[in-house]
Amino acid sequence: MASKGRGKFLRVTCLDCDNEQIVFNRAASTVQCIICGKTIVKPKGGKSDVFARVTEVVR
Ligand SMILES: [Zn+2]
């Protein structure tokens, strides 16, 4: 079950301010909303936790 461990780019909408931005789902460091500073992506052992609404997988 070797998934292609490349990670994906996700279009996400911030839950707090509705800002839309593109994030990488295997980010090596925390990603924050560029508008309000809310943490959107937190690294977690290879993959990342995403704390925003994912509206599209950009790939
Ligand atoms: Zn925000």
N, CA, C, O and the ligand as a Tripos MOL2 file, in Angstrom:
@<TRIPOS>MOLECULE
protein
  237   235    60     0     0
PROTEIN
NO_CHARGES

@<TRIPOS>ATOM
      1 N           0.8160   -1.1960    0.0000 N.3       1 MET1
      2 CA          0.0000    0.0000    0.0000 C.3       1 MET1
      3 C           0.8550    1.2530    0.0000 C.2       1 MET1
      4 O           0.6190    2.1990    0.7520 O.2       1 MET1
      5 N           1.8360    1.2290   -0.8510 N.am      2 ALA2
      6 CA          2.7090    2.3860   -0.9370 C.3       2 ALA2
      7 C           2.0180    3.4850   -1.7200 C.2       2 ALA2
      8 O           2.0590    3.5100   -2.9500 O.2       2 ALA2
      9 N           1.4030    4.3640   -1.0180 N.am      3 SER3
     10 CA          0.8070    5.4980   -1.7130 C.3       3 SER3
     11 C           1.9380    6.3950   -2.1770 C.2       3 SER3
     12 O           3.0100    6.4230   -1.5720 O.2       3 SER3
     13 N           1.7010    7.1080   -3.2230 N.am      4 LYS4
     14 CA          2.7300    8.0220   -3.6990 C.3       4 LYS4
     15 C           2.9180    9.1200   -2.6680 C.2       4 LYS4
     16 O           2.1060   10.0390   -2.5600 O.2       4 LYS4
     17 N           3.9760    9.0140   -1.9290 N.am      5 GLY5
     18 CA          4.1390    9.9140   -0.8040 C.3       5 GLY5
     19 C           4.6550   11.2740   -1.1830 C.2       5 GLY5
     20 O           5.6670   11.7420   -0.6620 O.2       5 GLY5
     21 N           3.9660   11.8890   -2.0750 N.am      6 ARG6
     22 CA          4.4480   13.1740   -2.5670 C.3       6 ARG6
     23 C           3.7780   14.3470   -1.8820 C.2       6 ARG6
     24 O           4.3120   15.4560   -1.8630 O.2       6 ARG6
     25 N           2.6280   14.1030   -1.3310 N.am      7 GLY7
     26 CA          1.9000   15.2290   -0.7750 C.3       7 GLY7
     27 C           1.1080   15.9300   -1.8540 C.2       7 GLY7
     28 O           1.3260   15.7220   -3.0470 O.2       7 GLY7
     29 N           0.2030   16.7480   -1.4220 N.am      8 LYS8
     30 CA         -0.6890   17.4280   -2.3660 C.3       8 LYS8
     31 C          -0.8440   18.8730   -1.9640 C.2       8 LYS8
     32 O          -0.6600   19.2470   -0.8050 O.2       8 LYS8
     33 N          -1.1840   19.6620   -2.9350 N.am      9 PHE9
     34 CA         -1.5450   21.0410   -2.6450 C.3       9 PHE9
     35 C          -3.0600   21.1180   -2.5110 C.2       9 PHE9
     36 O          -3.8040   20.5930   -3.3400 O.2       9 PHE9
     37 N          -3.4850   21.7680   -1.4770 N.am     10 LEU10
     38 CA         -4.9090   21.8840   -1.2020 C.3      10 LEU10
     39 C          -5.3260   23.3470   -1.2360 C.2      10 LEU10
     40 O          -4.6300   24.2240   -0.7250 O.2      10 LEU10
     41 N          -6.4740   23.5860   -1.8470 N.am     11 ARG11
     42 CA         -7.0590   24.9180   -1.7430 C.3      11 ARG11
     43 C          -7.9440   24.8950   -0.5050 C.2      11 ARG11
     44 O          -8.8680   24.0870   -0.4130 O.2      11 ARG11
     45 N          -7.6680   25.7590    0.4220 N.am     12 VAL12
     46 CA         -8.4110   25.7380    1.6740 C.3      12 VAL12
     47 C          -9.0240   27.1070    1.9520 C.2      12 VAL12
     48 O          -8.5460   28.1420    1.4870 O.2      12 VAL12
     49 N         -10.0870   27.0660    2.7170 N.am     13 THR13
     50 CA        -10.7290   28.3020    3.1560 C.3      13 THR13
     51 C         -10.6110   28.3830    4.6670 C.2      13 THR13
     52 O         -11.0080   27.4670    5.3860 O.2      13 THR13
     53 N         -10.0680   29.4780    5.1290 N.am     14 CYS14
     54 CA         -9.9010   29.6810    6.5620 C.3      14 CYS14
     55 C         -11.2690   29.6880    7.2510 C.2      14 CYS14
     56 O         -12.2060   30.3300    6.7760 O.2      14 CYS14
     57 N         -11.3730   28.9880    8.3460 N.am     15 LEU15
     58 CA        -12.6470   28.9100    9.0520 C.3      15 LEU15
     59 C         -12.9890   30.2210    9.7570 C.2      15 LEU15
     60 O         -14.1570   30.4950   10.0320 O.2      15 LEU15
     61 N         -11.9910   31.0100   10.0420 N.am     16 ASP16
     62 CA        -12.2290   32.2400   10.7970 C.3      16 ASP16
     63 C         -12.5270   33.4380    9.9070 C.2      16 ASP16
     64 O         -13.3920   34.2500   10.2350 O.2      16 ASP16
     65 N         -11.8250   33.5580    8.7880 N.am     17 CYS17
     66 CA        -11.9790   34.7900    8.0030 C.3      17 CYS17
     67 C         -12.3360   34.5300    6.5450 C.2      17 CYS17
     68 O         -12.4510   35.4750    5.7650 O.2      17 CYS17
     69 N         -12.5130   33.2650    6.1630 N.am     18 ASP18
     70 CA        -12.9030   32.9170    4.7990 C.3      18 ASP18
     71 C         -11.8500   33.2500    3.7570 C.2      18 ASP18
     72 O         -12.1340   33.2360    2.5600 O.2      18 ASP18
     73 N         -10.6540   33.5460    4.1970 N.am     19 ASN19
     74 CA         -9.5800   33.7200    3.2260 C.3      19 ASN19
     75 C          -9.2850   32.3890    2.5530 C.2      19 ASN19
     76 O          -9.2970   31.3390    3.1960 O.2      19 ASN19
     77 N          -9.0220   32.4420    1.2650 N.am     20 GLU20
     78 CA         -8.6890   31.2350    0.5340 C.3      20 GLU20
     79 C          -7.1990   31.2430    0.2160 C.2      20 GLU20
     80 O          -6.6690   32.2480   -0.2580 O.2      20 GLU20
     81 N          -6.5380   30.1500    0.4690 N.am     21 GLN21
     82 CA         -5.1420   30.0560    0.0730 C.3      21 GLN21
     83 C          -4.7720   28.6190   -0.2110 C.2      21 GLN21
     84 O          -5.5050   27.6900    0.1280 O.2      21 GLN21
     85 N          -3.6170   28.4510   -0.8430 N.am     22 ILE22
     86 CA         -3.1470   27.1170   -1.2100 C.3      22 ILE22
     87 C          -2.1130   26.6750   -0.1840 C.2      22 ILE22
     88 O          -1.1830   27.4170    0.1310 O.2      22 ILE22
     89 N          -2.2790   25.4670    0.3320 N.am     23 VAL23
     90 CA         -1.3090   24.9460    1.2770 C.3      23 VAL23
     91 C          -0.8610   23.5640    0.8100 C.2      23 VAL23
     92 O          -1.5320   22.9050    0.0160 O.2      23 VAL23
     93 N           0.2810   23.1540    1.3220 N.am     24 PHE24
     94 CA          0.8150   21.8300    1.0250 C.3      24 PHE24
     95 C           0.4550   20.9210    2.1890 C.2      24 PHE24
     96 O           0.6430   21.2880    3.3480 O.2      24 PHE24
     97 N          -0.0570   19.7460    1.8870 N.am     25 ASN25
     98 CA         -0.5370   18.9110    2.9910 C.3      25 ASN25
     99 C           0.5760   18.1040    3.6480 C.2      25 ASN25
    100 O           0.3080   17.3050    4.5450 O.2      25 ASN25
    101 N           1.7950   18.2940    3.2240 N.am     26 ARG26
    102 CA          2.9090   17.6860    3.9480 C.3      26 ARG26
    103 C           3.9040   18.7670    4.3510 C.2      26 ARG26
    104 O           5.1180   18.5960    4.2440 O.2      26 ARG26
    105 N           3.3750   19.8400    4.7980 N.am     27 ALA27
    106 CA          4.2280   20.9620    5.1750 C.3      27 ALA27
    107 C           5.1870   20.5520    6.2870 C.2      27 ALA27
    108 O           4.8320   19.7790    7.1780 O.2      27 ALA27
    109 N           6.3950   21.0780    6.2210 N.am     28 ALA28
    110 CA          7.4000   20.7570    7.2290 C.3      28 ALA28
    111 C           7.2670   21.6600    8.4500 C.2      28 ALA28
    112 O           7.8230   21.3720    9.5100 O.2      28 ALA28
    113 N           6.5380   22.7380    8.2930 N.am     29 SER29
    114 CA          6.3530   23.6390    9.4180 C.3      29 SER29
    115 C           4.9170   24.1510    9.4130 C.2      29 SER29
    116 O           4.1870   23.9920    8.4350 O.2      29 SER29
    117 N           4.5380   24.7550   10.5010 N.am     30 THR30
    118 CA          3.1750   25.2490   10.6360 C.3      30 THR30
    119 C           2.8790   26.3290    9.6010 C.2      30 THR30
    120 O           3.7010   27.2110    9.3520 O.2      30 THR30
    121 N           1.6990   26.2450    9.0050 N.am     31 VAL31
    122 CA          1.2680   27.2620    8.0450 C.3      31 VAL31
    123 C           0.1100   28.0280    8.6630 C.2      31 VAL31
    124 O          -0.8210   27.4410    9.2130 O.2      31 VAL31
    125 N           0.1850   29.3500    8.5620 N.am     32 GLN32
    126 CA         -0.8740   30.1770    9.1240 C.3      32 GLN32
    127 C          -1.6220   30.9110    8.0320 C.2      32 GLN32
    128 O          -1.0920   31.1630    6.9500 O.2      32 GLN32
    129 N          -2.8500   31.2460    8.3320 N.am     33 CYS33
    130 CA         -3.6450   32.0660    7.4270 C.3      33 CYS33
    131 C          -2.9280   33.3920    7.2170 C.2      33 CYS33
    132 O          -2.4840   34.0260    8.1740 O.2      33 CYS33
    133 N          -2.8180   33.8090    5.9510 N.am     34 ILE34
    134 CA         -2.0660   35.0410    5.6970 C.3      34 ILE34
    135 C          -2.8560   36.2740    6.1090 C.2      34 ILE34
    136 O          -2.2940   37.3630    6.2180 O.2      34 ILE34
    137 N          -4.1410   36.1150    6.3350 N.am     35 ILE35
    138 CA         -4.9550   37.2610    6.7230 C.3      35 ILE35
    139 C          -5.0750   37.3720    8.2460 C.2      35 ILE35
    140 O          -4.7700   38.4190    8.8180 O.2      35 ILE35
    141 N          -5.5120   36.3060    8.8940 N.am     36 CYS36
    142 CA         -5.8270   36.4190   10.3240 C.3      36 CYS36
    143 C          -4.8360   35.6910   11.2140 C.2      36 CYS36
    144 O          -4.8850   35.8400   12.4350 O.2      36 CYS36
    145 N          -3.9410   34.9110   10.6350 N.am     37 GLY37
    146 CA         -2.9160   34.2810   11.4420 C.3      37 GLY37
    147 C          -3.3340   32.9800   12.0940 C.2      37 GLY37
    148 O          -2.5610   32.3990   12.8560 O.2      37 GLY37
    149 N          -4.5260   32.5120   11.8150 N.am     38 LYS38
    150 CA         -4.9680   31.2370   12.3650 C.3      38 LYS38
    151 C          -4.1040   30.1210   11.8070 C.2      38 LYS38
    152 O          -3.7310   30.1420   10.6340 O.2      38 LYS38
    153 N          -3.7870   29.1510   12.6460 N.am     39 THR39
    154 CA         -3.0140   28.0040   12.1810 C.3      39 THR39
    155 C          -3.8730   27.1450   11.2630 C.2      39 THR39
    156 O          -4.9500   26.6910   11.6480 O.2      39 THR39
    157 N          -3.3900   26.9300   10.0610 N.am     40 ILE40
    158 CA         -4.1550   26.1720    9.0680 C.3      40 ILE40
    159 C          -3.5890   24.7680    8.9110 C.2      40 ILE40
    160 O          -4.3490   23.8070    8.7980 O.2      40 ILE40
    161 N          -2.2790   24.6380    8.9020 N.am     41 VAL41
    162 CA         -1.6520   23.3290    8.7360 C.3      41 VAL41
    163 C          -0.6080   23.1340    9.8220 C.2      41 VAL41
    164 O           0.2360   23.9960   10.0670 O.2      41 VAL41
    165 N          -0.6880   21.9820   10.4600 N.am     42 LYS42
    166 CA          0.3060   21.6290   11.4630 C.3      42 LYS42
    167 C           0.9810   20.3400   11.0390 C.2      42 LYS42
    168 O           0.3020   19.3510   10.7660 O.2      42 LYS42
    169 N           2.3060   20.3310   10.9770 N.am     43 PRO43
    170 CA          3.0080   19.1090   10.6070 C.3      43 PRO43
    171 C           2.7830   18.0200   11.6340 C.2      43 PRO43
    172 O           2.7320   18.2740   12.8380 O.2      43 PRO43
    173 N           2.6500   16.7950   11.1320 N.am     44 LYS44
    174 CA          2.3910   15.6870   12.0420 C.3      44 LYS44
    175 C           2.9290   14.4280   11.3830 C.2      44 LYS44
    176 O           2.2350   13.7790   10.6010 O.2      44 LYS44
    177 N           4.1440   14.0930   11.6990 N.am     45 GLY45
    178 CA          4.7570   12.8770   11.1900 C.3      45 GLY45
    179 C           4.5440   12.6390    9.7150 C.2      45 GLY45
    180 O           3.8240   11.7120    9.3440 O.2      45 GLY45
    181 N           5.1360   13.4360    8.8750 N.am     46 GLY46
    182 CA          5.0070   13.2110    7.4370 C.3      46 GLY46
    183 C           3.8110   13.9140    6.8600 C.2      46 GLY46
    184 O           3.9570   14.8150    6.0340 O.2      46 GLY46
    185 N           2.6360   13.5180    7.2780 N.am     47 LYS47
    186 CA          1.4520   14.2440    6.8180 C.3      47 LYS47
    187 C           1.2030   15.4160    7.7330 C.2      47 LYS47
    188 O           1.9430   15.6420    8.6910 O.2      47 LYS47
    189 N           0.1560   16.1590    7.4350 N.am     48 SER48
    190 CA         -0.1410   17.3120    8.2700 C.3      48 SER48
    191 C          -1.6130   17.3360    8.6260 C.2      48 SER48
    192 O          -2.4610   16.8630    7.8700 O.2      48 SER48
    193 N          -1.8950   17.8860    9.7730 N.am     49 ASP49
    194 CA         -3.2790   18.1430   10.1280 C.3      49 ASP49
    195 C          -3.6980   19.4540    9.4910 C.2      49 ASP49
    196 O          -2.9680   20.4440    9.5490 O.2      49 ASP49
    197 N          -4.8640   19.4570    8.8900 N.am     50 VAL50
    198 CA         -5.3630   20.6720    8.2400 C.3      50 VAL50
    199 C          -6.5540   21.1980    9.0280 C.2      50 VAL50
    200 O          -7.5460   20.4980    9.2310 O.2      50 VAL50
    201 N          -6.4330   22.4380    9.4640 N.am     51 PHE51
    202 CA         -7.4910   23.0540   10.2670 C.3      51 PHE51
    203 C          -8.2090   24.1190    9.4560 C.2      51 PHE51
    204 O          -8.3310   25.2680    9.8790 O.2      51 PHE51
    205 N          -8.6730   23.7240    8.3040 N.am     52 ALA52
    206 CA         -9.4020   24.6530    7.4580 C.3      52 ALA52
    207 C         -10.2810   23.8260    6.5420 C.2      52 ALA52
    208 O         -10.1260   22.6080    6.4590 O.2      52 ALA52
    209 N         -11.1970   24.4790    5.8590 N.am     53 ARG53
    210 CA        -12.0730   23.7590    4.9470 C.3      53 ARG53
    211 C         -11.3610   23.5530    3.6160 C.2      53 ARG53
    212 O         -10.9810   24.5170    2.9520 O.2      53 ARG53
    213 N         -11.1860   22.3050    3.2360 N.am     54 VAL54
    214 CA        -10.5360   22.0010    1.9650 C.3      54 VAL54
    215 C         -11.5770   22.0760    0.8570 C.2      54 VAL54
    216 O         -12.5580   21.3320    0.8650 O.2      54 VAL54
    217 N         -11.3610   22.9700   -0.0890 N.am     55 THR55
    218 CA        -12.3420   23.1380   -1.1540 C.3      55 THR55
    219 C         -11.8910   22.4740   -2.4470 C.2      55 THR55
    220 O         -12.7060   22.2250   -3.3350 O.2      55 THR55
    221 N         -10.6050   22.1860   -2.5550 N.am     56 GLU56
    222 CA        -10.1290   21.5960   -3.7900 C.3      56 GLU56
    223 C          -8.7570   20.9830   -3.5630 C.2      56 GLU56
    224 O          -7.9350   21.5290   -2.8260 O.2      56 GLU56
    225 N          -8.5180   19.8460   -4.2010 N.am     57 VAL57
    226 CA         -7.1650   19.2900   -4.2210 C.3      57 VAL57
    227 C          -6.5200   19.7120   -5.5220 C.2      57 VAL57
    228 O          -6.9480   19.3190   -6.6070 O.2      57 VAL57
    229 N          -5.4860   20.5180   -5.3930 N.am     58 VAL58
    230 CA         -4.8570   21.0600   -6.5920 C.3      58 VAL58
    231 C          -3.8910   20.0630   -7.1950 C.2      58 VAL58
    232 O          -3.6920   20.0290   -8.4090 O.2      58 VAL58
    233 N          -3.3070   19.2700   -6.3570 N.am     59 ARG59
    234 CA         -2.3480   18.1970   -6.6340 C.3      59 ARG59
    235 C          -0.9440   18.6590   -6.8540 C.2      59 ARG59
    236 O          -0.0560   17.8420   -7.0950 O.2      59 ARG59
    237 ZN         -8.0000   33.4760    8.3990 Zn       60 ZN60
@<TRIPOS>BOND
     1     1     2 1
     2     2     3 1
     3     3     4 2
     4     3     5 am
     5     5     6 1
     6     6     7 1
     7     7     8 2
     8     7     9 am
     9     9    10 1
    10    10    11 1
    11    11    12 2
    12    11    13 am
    13    13    14 1
    14    14    15 1
    15    15    16 2
    16    15    17 am
    17    17    18 1
    18    18    19 1
    19    19    20 2
    20    19    21 am
    21    21    22 1
    22    22    23 1
    23    23    24 2
    24    23    25 am
    25    25    26 1
    26    26    27 1
    27    27    28 2
    28    27    29 am
    29    29    30 1
    30    30    31 1
    31    31    32 2
    32    31    33 am
    33    33    34 1
    34    34    35 1
    35    35    36 2
    36    35    37 am
    37    37    38 1
    38    38    39 1
    39    39    40 2
    40    39    41 am
    41    41    42 1
    42    42    43 1
    43    43    44 2
    44    43    45 am
    45    45    46 1
    46    46    47 1
    47    47    48 2
    48    47    49 am
    49    49    50 1
    50    50    51 1
    51    51    52 2
    52    51    53 am
    53    53    54 1
    54    54    55 1
    55    55    56 2
    56    55    57 am
    57    57    58 1
    58    58    59 1
    59    59    60 2
    60    59    61 am
    61    61    62 1
    62    62    63 1
    63    63    64 2
    64    63    65 am
    65    65    66 1
    66    66    67 1
    67    67    68 2
    68    67    69 am
    69    69    70 1
    70    70    71 1
    71    71    72 2
    72    71    73 am
    73    73    74 1
    74    74    75 1
    75    75    76 2
    76    75    77 am
    77    77    78 1
    78    78    79 1
    79    79    80 2
    80    79    81 am
    81    81    82 1
    82    82    83 1
    83    83    84 2
    84    83    85 am
    85    85    86 1
    86    86    87 1
    87    87    88 2
    88    87    89 am
    89    89    90 1
    90    90    91 1
    91    91    92 2
    92    91    93 am
    93    93    94 1
    94    94    95 1
    95    95    96 2
    96    95    97 am
    97    97    98 1
    98    98    99 1
    99    99   100 2
   100    99   101 am
   101   101   102 1
   102   102   103 1
   103   103   104 2
   104   103   105 am
   105   105   106 1
   106   106   107 1
   107   107   108 2
   108   107   109 am
   109   109   110 1
   110   110   111 1
   111   111   112 2
   112   111   113 am
   113   113   114 1
   114   114   115 1
   115   115   116 2
   116   115   117 am
   117   117   118 1
   118   118   119 1
   119   119   120 2
   120   119   121 am
   121   121   122 1
   122   122   123 1
   123   123   124 2
   124   123   125 am
   125   125   126 1
   126   126   127 1
   127   127   128 2
   128   127   129 am
   129   129   130 1
   130   130   131 1
   131   131   132 2
   132   131   133 am
   133   133   134 1
   134   134   135 1
   135   135   136 2
   136   135   137 am
   137   137   138 1
   138   138   139 1
   139   139   140 2
   140   139   141 am
   141   141   142 1
   142   142   143 1
   143   143   144 2
   144   143   145 am
   145   145   146 1
   146   146   147 1
   147   147   148 2
   148   147   149 am
   149   149   150 1
   150   150   151 1
   151   151   152 2
   152   151   153 am
   153   153   154 1
   154   154   155 1
   155   155   156 2
   156   155   157 am
   157   157   158 1
   158   158   159 1
   159   159   160 2
   160   159   161 am
   161   161   162 1
   162   162   163 1
   163   163   164 2
   164   163   165 am
   165   165   166 1
   166   166   167 1
   167   167   168 2
   168   167   169 am
   169   169   170 1
   170   170   171 1
   171   171   172 2
   172   171   173 am
   173   173   174 1
   174   174   175 1
   175   175   176 2
   176   175   177 am
   177   177   178 1
   178   178   179 1
   179   179   180 2
   180   179   181 am
   181   181   182 1
   182   182   183 1
   183   183   184 2
   184   183   185 am
   185   185   186 1
   186   186   187 1
   187   187   188 2
   188   187   189 am
   189   189   190 1
   190   190   191 1
   191   191   192 2
   192   191   193 am
   193   193   194 1
   194   194   195 1
   195   195   196 2
   196   195   197 am
   197   197   198 1
   198   198   199 1
   199   199   200 2
   200   199   201 am
   201   201   202 1
   202   202   203 1
   203   203   204 2
   204   203   205 am
   205   205   206 1
   206   206   207 1
   207   207   208 2
   208   207   209 am
   209   209   210 1
   210   210   211 1
   211   211   212 2
   212   211   213 am
   213   213   214 1
   214   214   215 1
   215   215   216 2
   216   215   217 am
   217   217   218 1
   218   218   219 1
   219   219   220 2
   220   219   221 am
   221   221   222 1
   222   222   223 1
   223   223   224 2
   224   223   225 am
   225   225   226 1
   226   226   227 1
   227   227   228 2
   228   227   229 am
   229   229   230 1
   230   230   231 1
   231   231   232 2
   232   231   233 am
   233   233   234 1
   234   234   235 1
   235   235   236 2
@<TRIPOS>SUBSTRUCTURE
     1 MET1         2 RESIDUE 1 A MET
     2 ALA2         6 RESIDUE 1 A ALA
     3 SER3        10 RESIDUE 1 A SER
     4 LYS4        14 RESIDUE 1 A LYS
     5 GLY5        18 RESIDUE 1 A GLY
     6 ARG6        22 RESIDUE 1 A ARG
     7 GLY7        26 RESIDUE 1 A GLY
     8 LYS8        30 RESIDUE 1 A LYS
     9 PHE9        34 RESIDUE 1 A PHE
    10 LEU10       38 RESIDUE 1 A LEU
    11 ARG11       42 RESIDUE 1 A ARG
    12 VAL12       46 RESIDUE 1 A VAL
    13 THR13       50 RESIDUE 1 A THR
    14 CYS14       54 RESIDUE 1 A CYS
    15 LEU15       58 RESIDUE 1 A LEU
    16 ASP16       62 RESIDUE 1 A ASP
    17 CYS17       66 RESIDUE 1 A CYS
    18 ASP18       70 RESIDUE 1 A ASP
    19 ASN19       74 RESIDUE 1 A ASN
    20 GLU20       78 RESIDUE 1 A GLU
    21 GLN21       82 RESIDUE 1 A GLN
    22 ILE22       86 RESIDUE 1 A ILE
    23 VAL23       90 RESIDUE 1 A VAL
    24 PHE24       94 RESIDUE 1 A PHE
    25 ASN25       98 RESIDUE 1 A ASN
    26 ARG26      102 RESIDUE 1 A ARG
    27 ALA27      106 RESIDUE 1 A ALA
    28 ALA28      110 RESIDUE 1 A ALA
    29 SER29      114 RESIDUE 1 A SER
    30 THR30      118 RESIDUE 1 A THR
    31 VAL31      122 RESIDUE 1 A VAL
    32 GLN32      126 RESIDUE 1 A GLN
    33 CYS33      130 RESIDUE 1 A CYS
    34 ILE34      134 RESIDUE 1 A ILE
    35 ILE35      138 RESIDUE 1 A ILE
    36 CYS36      142 RESIDUE 1 A CYS
    37 GLY37      146 RESIDUE 1 A GLY
    38 LYS38      150 RESIDUE 1 A LYS
    39 THR39      154 RESIDUE 1 A THR
    40 ILE40      158 RESIDUE 1 A ILE
    41 VAL41      162 RESIDUE 1 A VAL
    42 LYS42      166 RESIDUE 1 A LYS
    43 PRO43      170 RESIDUE 1 A PRO
    44 LYS44      174 RESIDUE 1 A LYS
    45 GLY45      178 RESIDUE 1 A GLY
    46 GLY46      182 RESIDUE 1 A GLY
    47 LYS47      186 RESIDUE 1 A LYS
    48 SER48      190 RESIDUE 1 A SER
    49 ASP49      194 RESIDUE 1 A ASP
    50 VAL50      198 RESIDUE 1 A VAL
    51 PHE51      202 RESIDUE 1 A PHE
    52 ALA52      206 RESIDUE 1 A ALA
    53 ARG53      210 RESIDUE 1 A ARG
    54 VAL54      214 RESIDUE 1 A VAL
    55 THR55      218 RESIDUE 1 A THR
    56 GLU56      222 RESIDUE 1 A GLU
    57 VAL57      226 RESIDUE 1 A VAL
    58 VAL58      230 RESIDUE 1 A VAL
    59 ARG59      234 RESIDUE 1 A ARG
    60 ZN60       237 GROUP 0 **** ****
